[in-house]
Amino acid sequence: MNPANVPAKIRRRVLALREEIRAHDRRYYEEDAPVVTDAEYDALLRELQALEAEHPSLATPDSPTVRVGGAPSERFPPAAHVRPMLSLENALDDEELREWMGRVERGVEDPATLAYVAELKIDGASISLTYEDGVLVEGATRGDGFVGEDVTANLRTIRDVPLRLRGKGHTGQITARGEIYMTRSGFERLNAGRAKAGEPTFANPRNAAAGALRQLDPSVTASRPLRLYTYTILGAPDLRTQSETLERLVEWGLPINPEWRRLEDLEEILAFWERWEPAREKLDYEIDGVVVKVDSLDQQAELGTTSKHPRWAVAYKFPAQEAITVVKDVLITVGRTGKLTPTAVLEPVEVGGTTVQMAGLHNADELARKDVRKGDTVVVARGGDVIPQVVRVVKEKRPRGARRFPWPEKCPECGTKVVRLEGEVDHRCPNPSCPAQFRERILHWGSRGAMDVDGLGDALVRQLVTQGLVRDLADLYELDHETLAGLERMGDLSASNLLASLEASKGRGFERALFGLGIRFVGTTVATLLAAEFDSIDELMEADADRLQAIDGVGPRVAESVVEFMRRAPNRRLIGRLEAHGVDFTRSEAGRPTGPLAGRTFVLTGSLEGWSRSQAQAAIERLGGRVTGSVSAKTDYVVAGEKPGSKLDKARKAGVQVLDEAAFSELLKGR
């Protein structure tokens, strides 16, 4: 078909899309300064792919739908890849994943033997590491997929990158591929240091990692908190599966992400994805999906690749986490500790399936650094259970006349002059009687993660505090039906429901009541640790800082904060009143490990005839046990099926008890 026969409007759109995508590729791959989100980029690329599929005559060899990545920088020597570093095909929903699996099953000779490996998709910078007889000789970026940038000197500064491989079997040339990434905690420390030094901060950990890799001075790279996860090996002929590949990487001293699983079917893959989609915010590194691979390397070769993607792997992406919108206003709120927090009021926008209308700006320094103004176009990102954050301002779209936000000198609630203590980044209202602080303490007590008091919303709390009906948390449990029903927008039914929810909250559990008290630095994790260590709050109130610091996960700052809170007379009186009203501050039997396998750690290796990997793990966890991915001194049992791999050898060397499938079944039966 002649391209001239395609409507001019379509031809113009295809040309415009190509130019826009190429510009974004340069900003992402070469300049490390993207101006659109992943979701927006993917939408442009998918539109171009659809148009080229509908009008094949418009397809060209240099279209962005064929190319992978961008050209390497001229600042570094070129490094040709022994095998192209292709990108992954994306699946954005269950149906697209199902379609990919259907193509895989049709593309292999014996689909009944198919198995898959699911790995977390690390949001970092792709890297290739080449070893000669076990010694690192070259490290390269992905570049355009065929030729990357030689950044060996920089990679040598990263401690996760072994300069010499351990173990045996790596004679000749071996290439490992993986992702260089930056932990969230490391990224925050890096940005805090740069902000303090008056240097520009990075937008996100991925950009920071990519930029650090491409520094001309290796000492700059060395100063950045970079990490490595590897996921494949080229040049090791004795490997048969992706599962064995991951185990071999560990044997050779190359780090892998431990959260991988060998899975049998679509149901198990979906369960793995559904587990990690909400849990990703708990990780100290960023992931944007799950990579699913055919486990057999022979079947991978049978399936082959396209010019851009391997047919044997797919990235099942999580919902978009970033979006672009406009700032309508900036508000200052006062929290339960008196902290003043700036919040951007946004034009409503969908982020990861949720409508976002507010986004946090942390503190005065962050507001000034990002220079967010009314009318600005901004990129916002969803941050799990917390309020979404403003990532950056798209200053090219700033309206004329937009003014900087003036930071208040007085508390917007009570008018007290705000203070900023030495060494702290936050401004605070020092007035302990500030009504905003007390309202927030009540809302925190009734929040879902704490006592989960249904109906205790902002409007009602304002009335309770304003009318003097509640002066501390214990007063909530002295409210009566007549008083509540007489409040604005309450009535008999709402009053009855609130009283029932307050009554139910008394038995939420020790850890949730601890969290609800609002002790500084005591979040849900620390509250759970404390509730597991002490039988009651009376015992906790008598503990000193040394006792608290002996708990794994409790540091000196947390210990001092807990001791200070528990020793203050007003807080002890409040706890006594709450206990008198029936709030339970004791550890329940449900908080203790239960089941015949409680406290036991298992490692699964090889294929079990009567169990899938997920079924075996579920059975262990139902009986109180725990499953981990690698053998260590804390492992109690290794369950070994057919073709168990290196974990079995490690277990035997470490003296860990090994169970075959029959013994495993007997153990689950309590024998």
N, C-alpha and C positions, 0 to 999 in steps of 0.2 A: 504493500500500500504506500502511496506517495504521501510524504508529510504535508504536501501542499493541499491535500484533500481534507486534512483535519481543520476544523474551524479555527480561525485566527485567534479567537478568544482563548481556546485551549492551548494553542502553541505559545501564546504570550504568557499564560499562567505557568506552563512547564518551564520556560526560560527564567521567569522570575523566581520560581521555587528553587531552581538549581543555583542561581546566583545567591539567594538568601541562605541556602543550606551551606554552600561553600564558604560564605562569610562567617557563618557560625562555626564551621569546622576550623577555620583559621584561628578564631578567637579561643576555641576550646583546646585544640591540639597543639597549636604553635605559640599562642600568647598566654595560655592559662588564664583567660579572662572572659568567660562566657557571659552573655547578656540575656539569655533566655533559659528557662528551666528545661530539664530533661523531657518533661511532658510536652512542652511546646515544640521542642526540636523533633521529638518522635511524631507529633501530629503533622508537621511539615513534610517529614520524610515519607510517612505513610500516604499522604495525599499525592506526592510525586509518584510513589510506587503504583498507586491505583490508576493514575492518569496514564502512565507508561504501559501498564497492563491492558488498559482499555484501548490505547492507541499505540500498538507496537512500533509503528513507523517512526515514532518520536524518540524511541530508545537510542542512546548513543553510548559508545564505549567509555566515555569520560563522565557519565552521569554519576551524581553522588550515590545513586542506588547501587552502583557497581563498586565504587571505591570504598576502602576502609580507612578511616582516620584522615590525617593530614600529612603534609610533607614534613620531613625532618628538618630541624633547625640547622642552618649553616654554621652555627657556632660550635657544633660538635662533629667529630668525624662520623661518616656514615657506617652503619653496621648492618649488613645483609642478613636476613633471617634464614636459617636452614630450612624452615617450613613457614609458609605465610601465617602471620598472627591475625586470624580472622575474628570478626566480631560475631556476636551471638544473635540468632533470630529471637525476637521477643514474642511472648505470649502474654496477652493482657487480661485474659479471663479463662475460666474453666473450659469453654468451648474451643478456644484457640489451642490450649494445651492438648485437649482431646484430639483435635485435628492433627497436631504434630505427632502424637503417638500413633495415630492411624497411618500416617505416612511412614513412620519408622517400621511398623509391623508389616506393611506392604513391601518395604525395601529390603527385608532380610529373608534368607532362605528358610529359617526355622523360627518363626515368631514365638513359638511356645517356650523357647529357651531364653527369651529376653528378660533382663533385669536392669534396673536403673540405679544410679547413684545421685542423690540430691545433696547439693552443697549450698551454703549461703553465698550470695553474690556480693562480694566485698566491693564497696564503692571507693576505689583507689585508682592508682595509675598502673597500667599493665607493664610488665617487665619480663625480659628474657635473660637468663643467666647461663653462660656456657662454661663448662668445666673440662679441662684436659687432664686425664688421669687423676681426677679428683681435686684439681686445683683451679680456682676461679681465674679465667683468662679474659672474659668479656661479659659486660652487662649492657643491655640495650633497651631503649624504649620501643614502643610499638611502631611509632612513626606512621607510615602509610600502609603498614601491614606486611610489606615486603622488605623495606629498608627502614631501620630505625636510627636512633642517635646513640653513639657509644658514650655511655655515662659510667663506665667502669670505675673511674677514680672516685666518683660520688658514691656509688654503691658500696665500695669497700669501707666507707665510713659508717655504714648501717650495721649495727651489732647483730641483727637477725640474719644477715647475709653471711653464710659461712665462707671463709676464704679457702678452706679445704674440707672436703666431704668426709664424713665418718664412715666406718664400716667397709664393706667389700663390694665388688661387682660394678665399679664405676670406672673401669679402665677405658681408654680411648676418649672420644668426645661425647659428653652428656650435656643436654640442655634442659634446664628446668624453667618453667614459666609460672608466673604468679602475679600478685598485686602488691605494690608498695602503698601503704596506707598510714594514716595518722589517727591515733586514738582520740576520742572526744576530749578526754581529760588532758592529754598532751596538747591538743589544739587550743583548749581554753587557756592553758598555762602560757603557750606561745603567744597567743593574742594579747593576754594580759601584760606580758613583758614588753611586747611591741607598743602597746598603747601607753604604758608607763614611760617608754623611751621616746614617745612622740612619733613613732613610726606607723605607717598604715597597717591595718590589720587585714587578715584574710577572710574571705566570705564563708568558706566551709573547709572541713578537713581534706576533702578530695583535691581542691584547688591548691591548698597549702602543700600537700604531698607532691603533686605534680610540679609545682614551682620549685620545691626544694630539690627535686631530682635534677633539674636543669640549671643549676647554679654553676657558673664558671669556676667559682672558688669552692673546692671540696670542703673546706673548713666551715662554710656556711651550711652545707648539707649536714655536716656532722653535728651542727648545733641544733638541728631540727629533730623532734621526737618521731622519727620514721620507723615503721615496722614492716615486716614481710610475711605474707602467707603465699605458699606455693600450691599448685594444684595439678601439675602434669609433668611428665618427663618425656623427652625425645631422645632416642638412641640407646634405650635399654631393651634389647631383643627378648629377654626372658619374661617380661611382664605380660600378663594375659588379660587383666581387667583394670578398670579404674580404681576399684577397691584396693587391689594390690599396689597400684601406683601410689596411692596416698600413704599406705603403710611403708612403702619403700622410701618415700620422701622423708618420713620421720626417722627411719633407720639411718639415712645419710646425713641427718642433722639439719634438714631443710624444714622449717616450720610449716604446718598446715593448720587450717581452721578445724578445730575438733568437732564442730557441730555438723557432721555429715552422716548420712545413713544410706545403706544399700536397701532398696525398696523393690517391691515385686510388681506393683500395678498402679493404676491411676488413683485408686482410693487412698493408698498409702502416700502417694506423692501429694495429693490434695491435703491430707491430714498434716503432713510435714509443713507445707506452705501455710496452712491455717494456724499452725502452732507459732510460727515465727513472725507472721505479719503483725500481730499485736505485741509480740515480745521483743521486737527489734529495738525499741527505745530503751530497753534495759541493758543492751550491750554497750560496751565502751568503744565500739567502732561502728561505722555506718554501713548498712547493707540496703540494697534497693530491690531485692528479689531473691529467688531461689534458682540456681542453675541445675537443670536435670540433664544427665548424660546417660547414654547407653553404657552399661558396665563392661561388656565384652569388647576388647580392643579389636578382635577379628570382625565383630559385627560393625564396629565403628568404621573400619576400613571398607567393609562391604557397602555401607551407606554412602561414604564419601562426602564431598563438600560441593557447594556452589562456589561462584566466584567471590562470595562475601561471607557465607555462613557454613559451618559444619552441619550436615544433615542429622548428625547423631546427638546434638545438644540443643537446648533451648533455655532461654532466660525467662522464667515466669515472674514477671515484674509485680511489685507491690503497687497499690494505688499511688498516684502522683502525690508527692509531699510538699511541692512548692507551687505557688501561683502568683500572678501579678494583679495588683489592684491599686486603688487610690485612697490616700489618707484624707478622711473627712475632718478629723480633729485630733488633738492630743490631750488626754486627761491625766490628772494626778490622783492616784488612790493611796489611802493610808492603810497598811496592813496591821495584823494583830500584834506585831512587835514594834509598831510605830514607823516602820520603813515606808518611805515615799516612793512609789513606783509609777513611772510614766507609761501610759498605755495608748496605743494608736487606735482610733476609731476608724474603721475601714468601710469602704463600699463592699457589700457582701460578695464573697467569692468562694467557690468550691475548692477545697484542698483535701485531697485524699478521701473524697466521699463525704466530707463534712463542710457545712456552710460556716465560714469564718467571718466575723464582723469586728473582732478585737484582736490586737496583737501586742505582745509585751516588748518593752524597750529597756528593761532591767533597771537602769539608774541614770542619774544626770550625766555621768561621763559617757555612757553608751549612747544616750540621746544626742549629746553634742558630737560624738565621734561619727555617728551615722548621719547626723545633720538632717533628721526627719522633720519636715515642715508640712503644714496644712496645704493640701492640694498636690503633694508629691505622689508620683507613681512609685510603688515599692514592690519588692519580692518578699512574700511571706512564706514561712515554712511551718508545717505542723510538727509539734514536738511531743507526741504521745499524749499523756494525760494532762499535760500542762497547757497553758494558754499558748497559742501559736506566736512565733517571733517574727519581727521584721529582720530580714536577712540583709538587705541593702536597698539603697535608693537608686532608681534609674534617673540620674540627674539630667540626662538629655531631654527628659520629658517634664522637667520642673517648670511650673507656670511662672510667668513674670510677676515680680512683686512678692513672691513667697518669702515670709520672714522667719528667722530663727525663733524657736520656742523659748520664752523667758522662764527660767527656773524660779519657782516661788521661794520667798524668804520665810514665809509663815505657813503653818499647817493649814491646808484648805478646809479642814473640819473644825478645829478649835481655835485657830489663830495664834497658837504658840509658835515662837520663833524656832525654826528647825535647826538641828545641829548635825555636824558630821565629825565623828570622833577620829582621832589620829589613827591612821592605818586602815580605816574602813572606806569602802567605796560608796556606802549608802548614806543618804540623808535621812534623819529620823525625827519624828515628833517626840520630844522627851516627856510629854504630859501623860502619866499613866491613867488619868481619868478621861483621856480623849475618847469621845463616844465612838469614833470610827474604829479604834483599836478594839474596844470591847465588842462591838458588833461583829467584827471579823473573828474574834475568839469564839463567839457563840456559833457563827456559821461554820467554823472549822470543827467544832465539837459535833455539830449535826451533819457534817459532810459524809459522803458515801464511804470514804476510806476509814472514817472514824466511827461514830455511833449511828450513822445512817438514819437520822430522824426525818422521816418523810413529812413535808409540809413546813419545815423550819427554814423558810426562804428569806430573802433580803427584806422584802416589804414587811413581813410579820416581825422580824427581828428589830427593824427600825421602830415599829410601834411599841414593842416590849421594852426597849431601852428608853425611848423618849418618854413613855408614861411611867417609868420607874418600876415596872412590874418585874424586871429581871436585873439584878445588880451583880450577880455572879452566876456561874454555870449551875450551881446547885438549886438556884431559884427556879430553873426550868421545871424541876420535879415537884414544885409546890404550886404550879399553875392549876386552876380548876376550870371546869367546863363553863360555868357562868361567865367568868372573866374572859375566857378566850372567845366564846360565842358573841360577846358584845363588841369585839374589835372589828375594825373595818375589813370588809371582804372575808369574814370568817363564817359565822353561822354555826348551827348545831352540828351538822355533819362534819365540817372541817375541824371543829373543836374536838369532836369525838375521835376523829382519825389521828389528829396530832397527839392527843393524850395516849392513845393506843400505841403509837410509834415511840413516844417517850418511854412508856412502860417496857416495850420490847427492847429498847436500847440498853437497858440495864444489864442485859445478858449477852452483849455483843462479844465479850471476851477481854481478857487482860491486855493483850497487845493493842487492841483498837481503843480501849479506854486510855492507855498510856499515850498513844498517838494523839488522841483527842484533847489531852491536856495542853498541847501546844508548847511543849518544852523545846527550847531552841536546839537545833541540830538533831532532834529526834524525829525522823521520818518513819515511814511504815517499816523499813528494813531494820532500823535500830530498835524500834519498839518490839518487833518480833524477836530479836536477839535477847532483849532484856526479859521479855515475858517467858522465854524458854529457859532462862538462867535462874530466875527467882520465882519462888512459889507464890509470893504475894507482894503487893506494893508496900506493906509494912516492912518486909525484909529488904526491899529495894531502898526504902527511905533511910535505912541504917547502914547501907553500903558506902564505903569510901571510894575515892578515885582509883586507887590501886586495884581494888576488887573489880571495878567496872572495866578497867583497861586489860584485865586478864581475859576478858571475853573477846574472842576472835571477831574482828569487825568493829570494835569500839575503841576509838583513839582517845588521846588526852583531851582534845577540845570537847568531844561529846561527853566524856566522863565528868569533866569539870562543870559543864552546863547542867547535867543531871543532878550532881551533888548540890550545886547552888540552888537549883529549883526545889529539891526535896527538903532542904534545910531551912527554907524561908517559912516563917510562921504562917503568913496568910495562905500559902499554898498547902501546907499541912492541914490547916483548918478546912480549906475547900475540899480536900480529899476526904477528910473525916465526914463532912456533910454529905458528899456524894455517896460514900459507903452507907451512911445512915439511911439514905433514900433507896438503897438497894443496888447501886451500881457495883458490879462485880469486878474487883481488882485482884482476883486470884487466878492462878494457872489451872486450867481445866485438864482433865485426862485427855481431851481431844487434842491438846497442844503437844502431847508427848508422842514420840514415834510409836506406832502400833503395827501389829502384824508379826508373823513368825520370822520375817526377813528384815525386820526393822534394824537399821544400822549397818546392814550388809551391802557391800558394793560389788557389782557384777560388770564384767566385760564380755560382750558377745563377739564371736568371730567365726567365720565360715557359714555355710548354709545348713539350716536345720530342716529335716525332712517334714516334720509335722507342724512347723511354726514358721511364719514370716518373722522378719526381724522386729517389726513393730508389735506383733502379737506377743512375742517373747518378752519384750520390754514392758508391755502393758501388764503382763502376768506378774512380773517381778515387782513392779510398782504397786500393784493392787495389794501385795502382801507386805508392803512397807519397805522394800528394797530400793536400790538406786542403780541405774545403769550409766556407765561412763564410756568414753570412746577409746581410752588407752590404759594399758596395764601400768600400775604404780605400786608403791609400798602400801597404799591404802586399799588395794583390790583384795576382796575376799575370795571371789570365784571367777574363773574364766570358763564360759560355756563354749565349747568347741564343736562345730559341726563339720561338714565336708569341706575340704580345701581351706583350712583355718588360717593359713598365712603366718606372719611373723609374731603375732600376738601370742600364739601358743608357745613358741620358743621362749619369748620373754617371760611368760608365766612360769614355765618350768625352771628357768634360770633363777627366778625370784622366789621360787618355792611356793607359788600361789596354787591353791587347789584347783584342778581342772576337772570339769564335768562334761561327759559326753551327753548326747541327747537323752538317753535313758535315765542317767543319773539326775539330769536337770529336771525331768518330769517327776521323778520320785521326790526330789527336794521340794517341788511346788506342791506336792501332795502331803508334805509334812513328814516324810519318812527319812 
